[in-house]
Amino acid sequence: MCEANAYVIKDGKEEIYLEAVDILRPEGNQIYLRNIFGEQKVFRGKIKEMSLLNHKIILEEEQ
């Protein structure tokens, strides 16, 4: 499986934002995410880090 979980940093801790993400598309200051179950979300912010080996996406909220 190649999908990854997306997390947001809140109060210094990683909180799950969307599990099993298979599509991630930057759109200006937003990021469109869709998972293997068809759930879609739009995140206002940027990608802080991606670890493909660990299947992890870290998102950073817009200030």
Stockholm file with secondary structure:
# STOCKHOLM 1.0

chainA/1-63         MCEANAYVIKDGKEEIYLEAVDILRPEGNQIYLRNIFGEQKVFRGKIKEMSLLNHKIILEEEQ
#=GR chainA/1-63 SS CCCEEEEEEETTEEEEEEEEEEEEEEETTEEEEEETTSCEEEEEEEEEEEETTTTEEEEEECC
#=GC SS_cons        CCCEEEEEEETTEEEEEEEEEEEEEEETTEEEEEETTSCEEEEEEEEEEEETTTTEEEEEECC
//
